[in-house]
Amino acid sequence: MHPRFQEFLSSKPVALSETEARERLTKVVALIEEIGPNEDVDLSKVRVVDRDTEGGLGELCNTDDITVLLEKNLLPTYPVEELTKIAAEFFLTEPLYAAAGNFYQVSNWVTAAMTGGLTDKLQSELYKLWAGGWQVALEPDGVILAPRKI
């Protein structure tokens, strides 16, 4: 996790074009479908929204982070061997959220290093989109890509 946080702190963001963002989003969608979303959403519908306008910001307020499609029930008992990882995620989430200017992408990417596998690949792609100046959001009818200033 430390190398990822160091990378976040020391790297200079490089903006992605809309074409590059859409290509990365294709990888994100494929990974979500491979992991298995918890609800059916047409992830092929993608709209670009300008978050710097009142209308665009209003639309984003009615969305969720795309990773809600992978959230599990919070009530099950966790295996003992996973408790340290879960505690670390809970402990690090808010400080990393604040460090990233109130975005969860850094926190999700840094803590996904403990998980590995498809989840780590997904969070890496979402982080690259975020670092490239794009917010990915989920709406009932599909996905929103919103460019943000970096």
ZIGI-V551858 format. One record per backbone hydrogen bond with DSSP energy under -0.5 kcal/mol. NH is the residue of the N-H (numbers start at 1). CO is the residue of the C=O. Records with the same first field share a line. If there is no record, write none. Layout:
NH: CO ; CO
//
This chain:
5: 1
6: 2
7: 3
8: 4
9: 5
10: 6
11: 7
13: 11
16: 132
21: 17
22: 18
23: 19
24: 20
25: 21
26: 22
27: 23
28: 24
29: 25
30: 26
31: 27
32: 28
33: 29
34: 30
35: 31
36: 32
38: 69
41: 39
43: 41
45: 42
46: 44
47: 143
49: 47 ; 145
51: 49 ; 147
53: 50
57: 53
58: 54
59: 55
60: 56
61: 57
62: 58 ; 59
63: 60
64: 138
66: 136
68: 65
69: 66
70: 67
71: 68
76: 73
82: 79
83: 79 ; 80
86: 82
87: 83
88: 84
89: 85
90: 86
91: 87
92: 88
93: 89
94: 90
96: 92
97: 93
98: 94
99: 95
100: 96
101: 98
102: 97
103: 97
108: 104
109: 105
110: 106
111: 107
112: 108
113: 109 ; 110
114: 111
115: 112
116: 112
120: 116
121: 117
122: 118
123: 119
124: 120
125: 121
126: 122
127: 123
128: 124
129: 125
130: 126
131: 127
132: 128
133: 130
134: 129
135: 146
137: 135 ; 144
138: 64
139: 142
142: 139
143: 45
144: 137
145: 47
146: 135 ; 144
148: 133
//
